[in-house]
């Protein structure tokens, strides 16, 4: 499959939201229904509308995944559940590494597939927080790849 990486456009909003929702439903079964709803609202109204994202698109320019970054920190990386295992996430991380050779990312400890993905790409655990960034009871692993 051919994957291209491009900056996001305003017209990508609905697709990025669909990607986020699909990926979270597939990988974050540990979230309570209440927390999922609160996070979904924040993503839809605050994060995605203003985030500058990298879009991983197929040959027809259909977005399959996206990544947000602050400097060398990967803030978000989500791949549509239908595209898991097809190299989309790997292509986004490779793009990030081309811009910043040393990368950091946080991943929910309960997200075994996400933690495994980053481990396969050479990220090492350098720390742990007992709660997520909003104080919810979802521990974060702090990862680094050099």
C-alpha positions, 0 to 999 in steps of 0.5 A: 500500500502506498502511504503519503504524509501531508499536513492536515487541511480544514476539510480533514476534520470529520475524517480525523474525528472518525479515525480517532473514534475508530482507533479508540473504540478498538484499543481503549476498552479500559475507558469508562463510558463517562470518560470516553464521552468526556474525552470525545467531546474534548477531541471534537470541540477543542483538539481536532479543530485547532490541531496542526496534524500530519495526515497519512493518506492512501493513493486516493488521498483518503486519510487513514491515520493522523499524528500531532506533534509538539516539537519532538513529542508525539502528542497524538497518533491514531490509525483507523481500525480498518487500517491497523497493521498496514504500515500507517502508524509506522509511516507516521513515526518514520516521518516524525523521526525524519524531522526529530531524530529523538522522539518522545511519546506517552501511551496509556499503560492499559493500551497494550497494542499501542505500547507494543507498537511503540516498543516494536519501533524502538521506543523505551520506557523512561517513566510512568505516571499513575494518572493521565494528563487530566488526572484520570486513573489511566496510567501513562508510560513515557517513552523515548526513541533515540 
